[in-house]
Amino acid sequence: MASFVRAAKFAGGGNKVRIGAVAVGWVLAAGDTAAVLAHHGWWGAGVAVRALLTAFSGTERTREWFERPRLSASAHL
């Protein structure tokens, strides 16, 4: 559920959205890691992909993208 809430806020951007996405990503990666240990090694691919996406969310370029000025609602018409 937290992933859907974060995804819905991506269009508006902002540093809080980015930090929240990183936090949710690491929590989910930790859960996937527990699944690898408890179930099957194929879950490891999910852990790797989720960890990479979460790590990329913390980079300087991603931070700049989230902090860029947004268009106003009237500009979309």
C-alpha positions as protocol buffer text, in pm:
chain_id: "A"
residue {
  index: 1
  type: MET
  ca { x: 0 y: 0 z: 0 }
}
residue {
  index: 2
  type: ALA
  ca { x: 281 y: 241 z: 86 }
}
residue {
  index: 3
  type: SER
  ca { x: 428 y: 185 z: -260 }
}
residue {
  index: 4
  type: PHE
  ca { x: 105 y: 295 z: -427 }
}
residue {
  index: 5
  type: VAL
  ca { x: 79 y: 606 z: -209 }
}
residue {
  index: 6
  type: ARG
  ca { x: 440 y: 702 z: -293 }
}
residue {
  index: 7
  type: ALA
  ca { x: 385 y: 636 z: -664 }
}
residue {
  index: 8
  type: ALA
  ca { x: 77 y: 859 z: -670 }
}
residue {
  index: 9
  type: LYS
  ca { x: 283 y: 1149 z: -532 }
}
residue {
  index: 10
  type: PHE
  ca { x: 570 y: 1118 z: -782 }
}
residue {
  index: 11
  type: ALA
  ca { x: 411 y: 1362 z: -1028 }
}
residue {
  index: 12
  type: GLY
  ca { x: 427 y: 1640 z: -769 }
}
residue {
  index: 13
  type: GLY
  ca { x: 787 y: 1561 z: -680 }
}
residue {
  index: 14
  type: GLY
  ca { x: 955 y: 1702 z: -376 }
}
residue {
  index: 15
  type: ASN
  ca { x: 1228 y: 1581 z: -146 }
}
residue {
  index: 16
  type: LYS
  ca { x: 984 y: 1416 z: 98 }
}
residue {
  index: 17
  type: VAL
  ca { x: 846 y: 1197 z: -182 }
}
residue {
  index: 18
  type: ARG
  ca { x: 1196 y: 1087 z: -282 }
}
residue {
  index: 19
  type: ILE
  ca { x: 1303 y: 1012 z: 76 }
}
residue {
  index: 20
  type: GLY
  ca { x: 978 y: 822 z: 135 }
}
residue {
  index: 21
  type: ALA
  ca { x: 1036 y: 617 z: -181 }
}
residue {
  index: 22
  type: VAL
  ca { x: 1387 y: 528 z: -66 }
}
residue {
  index: 23
  type: ALA
  ca { x: 1261 y: 428 z: 279 }
}
residue {
  index: 24
  type: VAL
  ca { x: 979 y: 213 z: 140 }
}
residue {
  index: 25
  type: GLY
  ca { x: 1220 y: 56 z: -109 }
}
residue {
  index: 26
  type: TRP
  ca { x: 1467 y: -49 z: 158 }
}
residue {
  index: 27
  type: VAL
  ca { x: 1191 y: -192 z: 378 }
}
residue {
  index: 28
  type: LEU
  ca { x: 1063 y: -398 z: 86 }
}
residue {
  index: 29
  type: ALA
  ca { x: 1417 y: -510 z: -3 }
}
residue {
  index: 30
  type: ALA
  ca { x: 1463 y: -626 z: 355 }
}
residue {
  index: 31
  type: GLY
  ca { x: 1138 y: -823 z: 334 }
}
residue {
  index: 32
  type: ASP
  ca { x: 1250 y: -982 z: 8 }
}
residue {
  index: 33
  type: THR
  ca { x: 1578 y: -1078 z: 172 }
}
residue {
  index: 34
  type: ALA
  ca { x: 1386 y: -1259 z: 445 }
}
residue {
  index: 35
  type: ALA
  ca { x: 1189 y: -1440 z: 173 }
}
residue {
  index: 36
  type: VAL
  ca { x: 1515 y: -1553 z: 11 }
}
residue {
  index: 37
  type: LEU
  ca { x: 1631 y: -1703 z: 338 }
}
residue {
  index: 38
  type: ALA
  ca { x: 1296 y: -1865 z: 418 }
}
residue {
  index: 39
  type: HIS
  ca { x: 1183 y: -1990 z: 79 }
}
residue {
  index: 40
  type: HIS
  ca { x: 1382 y: -2003 z: -239 }
}
residue {
  index: 41
  type: GLY
  ca { x: 1692 y: -1844 z: -389 }
}
residue {
  index: 42
  type: TRP
  ca { x: 1506 y: -1709 z: -693 }
}
residue {
  index: 43
  type: TRP
  ca { x: 1376 y: -1429 z: -472 }
}
residue {
  index: 44
  type: GLY
  ca { x: 1734 y: -1300 z: -484 }
}
residue {
  index: 45
  type: ALA
  ca { x: 1670 y: -1146 z: -827 }
}
residue {
  index: 46
  type: GLY
  ca { x: 1390 y: -936 z: -678 }
}
residue {
  index: 47
  type: VAL
  ca { x: 1615 y: -828 z: -393 }
}
residue {
  index: 48
  type: ALA
  ca { x: 1886 y: -720 z: -636 }
}
residue {
  index: 49
  type: VAL
  ca { x: 1652 y: -523 z: -861 }
}
residue {
  index: 50
  type: ARG
  ca { x: 1476 y: -353 z: -569 }
}
residue {
  index: 51
  type: ALA
  ca { x: 1807 y: -262 z: -405 }
}
residue {
  index: 52
  type: LEU
  ca { x: 1939 y: -112 z: -730 }
}
residue {
  index: 53
  type: LEU
  ca { x: 1626 y: 95 z: -789 }
}
residue {
  index: 54
  type: THR
  ca { x: 1631 y: 216 z: -430 }
}
residue {
  index: 55
  type: ALA
  ca { x: 2000 y: 304 z: -449 }
}
residue {
  index: 56
  type: PHE
  ca { x: 1945 y: 497 z: -773 }
}
residue {
  index: 57
  type: SER
  ca { x: 1669 y: 694 z: -598 }
}
residue {
  index: 58
  type: GLY
  ca { x: 1929 y: 835 z: -362 }
}
residue {
  index: 59
  type: THR
  ca { x: 2163 y: 977 z: -626 }
}
residue {
  index: 60
  type: GLU
  ca { x: 2234 y: 1345 z: -691 }
}
residue {
  index: 61
  type: ARG
  ca { x: 2063 y: 1346 z: -1033 }
}
residue {
  index: 62
  type: THR
  ca { x: 1747 y: 1192 z: -888 }
}
residue {
  index: 63
  type: ARG
  ca { x: 1748 y: 1450 z: -609 }
}
residue {
  index: 64
  type: GLU
  ca { x: 1774 y: 1728 z: -869 }
}
residue {
  index: 65
  type: TRP
  ca { x: 1483 y: 1583 z: -1068 }
}
residue {
  index: 66
  type: PHE
  ca { x: 1257 y: 1575 z: -764 }
}
residue {
  index: 67
  type: GLU
  ca { x: 1348 y: 1933 z: -670 }
}
residue {
  index: 68
  type: ARG
  ca { x: 1291 y: 2084 z: -1017 }
}
residue {
  index: 69
  type: PRO
  ca { x: 1017 y: 2343 z: -1059 }
}
residue {
  index: 70
  type: ARG
  ca { x: 680 y: 2201 z: -1165 }
}
residue {
  index: 71
  type: LEU
  ca { x: 441 y: 2337 z: -1423 }
}
residue {
  index: 72
  type: SER
  ca { x: 122 y: 2491 z: -1292 }
}
residue {
  index: 73
  type: ALA
  ca { x: -208 y: 2317 z: -1362 }
}
residue {
  index: 74
  type: SER
  ca { x: -310 y: 2587 z: -1614 }
}
residue {
  index: 75
  type: ALA
  ca { x: 5 y: 2522 z: -1820 }
}
residue {
  index: 76
  type: HIS
  ca { x: -123 y: 2174 z: -1910 }
}
residue {
  index: 77
  type: LEU
  ca { x: -423 y: 2307 z: -2102 }
}
